[in-house]
Amino acid sequence: MKSLGFLFSAALTLLIAGCSGPAAEQTAADVPVVRKSMESEVNKTVANLAIEGMTCSAGCGGKIQQELRALEGVKITELDFSEGRAQNVVSVEFDPAKISEKEMIQCVGKIADGMYQVKGVELIDYKGIQAARTSGDAGVRSNDFGKIFQLINLLESLTSLVR
């Protein structure tokens, strides 16, 4: 009976030790941020947060996603978790006019007394293909079609006058 109590006590101690993390709050200045720009079908901004300290997808990953989705400006979160990996990734689609990657880093660092730490951020600004095409001279813009039809009508009118 004593050995059962000892095992229970040891298991409880390990469980508590496994759930406690570093007490120091993470600052966003400590985290490297890589910025990229890519073409896409739609305009959106995504932050891929490389997070250390996750031990499971449901509990750890679910809690991190829940806390991030509660922030104003966060639209969608997605978890890329693999057991045993040192850092797992939470992708966050967000509105940069309402929230910054620094605020997301601080949010993650406050969960479970600092158990989770963001070790890096890949910030991707997706530019819609339509926006990219209309911003330069490449391609025909929709308002050009009206001008083309006006030119065709003018040519038809001139042709009928000549006959």
C-alpha positions as CSV (number, residue, x, y, z in Angstrom):
1,M,0.0,0.0,0.0
2,K,2.9,2.3,0.8
3,S,4.4,1.8,-2.7
4,L,1.0,2.7,-4.3
5,G,1.0,6.0,-2.3
6,F,4.6,6.7,-3.3
7,L,3.8,6.0,-7.0
8,F,0.8,8.3,-6.9
9,S,2.8,11.0,-5.2
10,A,5.6,10.7,-7.7
11,A,3.2,10.8,-10.6
12,L,1.5,13.9,-9.2
13,T,4.8,15.6,-8.8
14,L,5.8,14.8,-12.4
15,L,2.5,16.1,-13.6
16,I,2.8,19.4,-11.8
17,A,6.4,19.8,-12.9
18,G,5.4,19.1,-16.5
19,C,2.7,21.8,-16.4
20,S,4.8,24.5,-15.0
21,G,6.9,26.6,-17.3
22,P,9.3,29.4,-17.1
23,A,8.0,32.3,-15.1
24,A,9.7,35.0,-17.1
25,E,7.3,36.7,-19.6
26,Q,8.5,36.6,-23.2
27,T,9.0,39.9,-24.9
28,A,8.3,40.3,-28.6
29,A,11.7,41.9,-29.1
30,D,13.4,38.6,-28.5
31,V,11.6,36.8,-31.3
32,P,13.0,37.0,-34.9
33,V,10.5,37.9,-37.6
34,V,10.9,37.1,-41.2
35,R,8.7,39.0,-43.7
36,K,7.7,37.7,-47.1
37,S,5.3,38.8,-49.8
38,M,3.6,36.4,-52.1
39,E,0.9,36.4,-54.9
40,S,-2.4,34.8,-54.1
41,E,-6.0,34.7,-55.2
42,V,-7.0,36.9,-52.2
43,N,-5.4,39.6,-50.1
44,K,-4.5,38.4,-46.6
45,T,-1.8,38.4,-43.9
46,V,-0.7,35.3,-42.2
47,A,1.8,34.9,-39.3
48,N,3.3,31.4,-38.8
49,L,4.3,31.2,-35.1
50,A,6.9,28.6,-34.3
51,I,6.1,27.7,-30.7
52,E,8.1,25.7,-28.2
53,G,6.5,23.9,-25.2
54,M,3.5,22.1,-26.8
55,T,3.1,18.5,-25.8
56,C,-0.2,17.7,-27.4
57,S,-2.4,19.1,-30.2
58,A,-5.7,19.1,-28.3
59,G,-4.8,20.6,-25.0
60,C,-1.8,22.7,-25.7
61,G,-2.5,23.5,-29.4
62,G,-6.2,24.0,-28.7
63,K,-5.6,26.4,-25.8
64,I,-3.1,28.5,-27.9
65,Q,-5.5,28.7,-30.8
66,Q,-8.4,29.6,-28.5
67,E,-6.4,32.4,-26.9
68,L,-5.3,33.8,-30.2
69,R,-8.8,33.7,-31.7
70,A,-10.0,35.7,-28.8
71,L,-7.8,38.6,-29.9
72,E,-9.4,41.4,-32.0
73,G,-8.2,41.2,-35.6
74,V,-7.5,37.4,-35.6
75,K,-9.6,35.7,-38.3
76,I,-8.4,32.1,-38.5
77,T,-5.9,29.8,-36.7
78,E,-4.5,26.5,-37.9
79,L,-2.2,24.1,-36.0
80,D,0.6,22.1,-37.5
81,F,1.5,19.7,-34.6
82,S,3.8,16.7,-34.6
83,E,4.5,14.9,-31.4
84,G,8.2,15.1,-30.3
85,R,9.0,18.1,-32.5
86,A,10.8,20.8,-30.6
87,Q,8.7,23.6,-32.2
88,N,5.2,23.3,-33.6
89,V,3.5,26.0,-35.8
90,V,0.3,27.9,-35.3
91,S,-0.7,29.8,-38.5
92,V,-2.8,32.9,-37.8
93,E,-4.6,34.9,-40.5
94,F,-5.1,38.4,-39.1
95,D,-5.9,42.0,-39.9
96,P,-2.6,43.9,-39.4
97,A,-4.6,47.1,-39.0
98,K,-6.1,45.7,-35.8
99,I,-3.3,43.5,-34.3
100,S,0.4,43.0,-34.7
101,E,2.6,39.9,-34.5
102,K,4.1,41.3,-31.3
103,E,0.7,41.2,-29.6
104,M,0.2,37.6,-30.7
105,I,3.7,36.7,-29.3
106,Q,2.9,38.3,-26.0
107,C,-0.5,36.5,-25.9
108,V,1.2,33.1,-26.4
109,G,3.8,33.9,-23.8
110,K,1.2,34.6,-21.2
111,I,-0.6,31.3,-21.5
112,A,-0.1,28.7,-18.7
113,D,2.4,31.0,-16.9
114,G,4.8,31.2,-19.8
115,M,4.8,27.5,-20.7
116,Y,4.7,28.2,-24.4
117,Q,7.4,30.4,-26.1
118,V,7.3,31.8,-29.6
119,K,10.8,31.1,-31.1
120,G,10.2,32.7,-34.5
121,V,7.6,34.3,-36.8
122,E,7.2,34.0,-40.5
123,L,5.0,36.9,-41.6
124,I,3.5,36.5,-45.1
125,D,1.6,39.2,-46.9
126,Y,-0.4,37.6,-49.6
127,K,-1.3,40.1,-52.5
128,G,-4.3,39.2,-54.6
129,I,-3.5,38.6,-58.3
130,Q,-6.1,41.1,-59.4
131,A,-4.5,43.8,-57.3
132,A,-1.1,43.0,-58.7
133,R,-2.3,43.1,-62.3
134,T,-4.2,46.4,-61.9
135,S,-1.3,48.1,-60.1
136,G,0.9,48.0,-63.1
137,D,0.5,48.2,-66.9
138,A,0.3,44.5,-67.3
139,G,-3.0,43.1,-68.6
140,V,-6.2,44.7,-69.7
141,R,-8.3,46.4,-67.0
142,S,-12.0,46.1,-66.9
143,N,-12.6,49.8,-67.6
144,D,-10.5,49.4,-70.8
145,F,-13.3,47.3,-72.4
146,G,-15.7,50.2,-72.4
147,K,-13.2,52.3,-74.3
148,I,-12.6,49.5,-76.8
149,F,-16.3,49.2,-77.5
150,Q,-16.6,53.0,-78.0
151,L,-13.7,52.8,-80.5
152,I,-15.4,49.9,-82.4
153,N,-18.7,51.9,-82.5
154,L,-16.8,55.0,-83.8
155,L,-15.1,52.9,-86.5
156,E,-18.5,51.4,-87.6
157,S,-20.0,54.9,-87.8
158,L,-17.1,56.2,-89.9
159,T,-17.3,53.2,-92.2
160,S,-21.1,53.7,-92.8
161,L,-20.4,57.4,-93.6
162,V,-17.7,56.5,-96.1
163,R,-20.1,54.2,-98.0
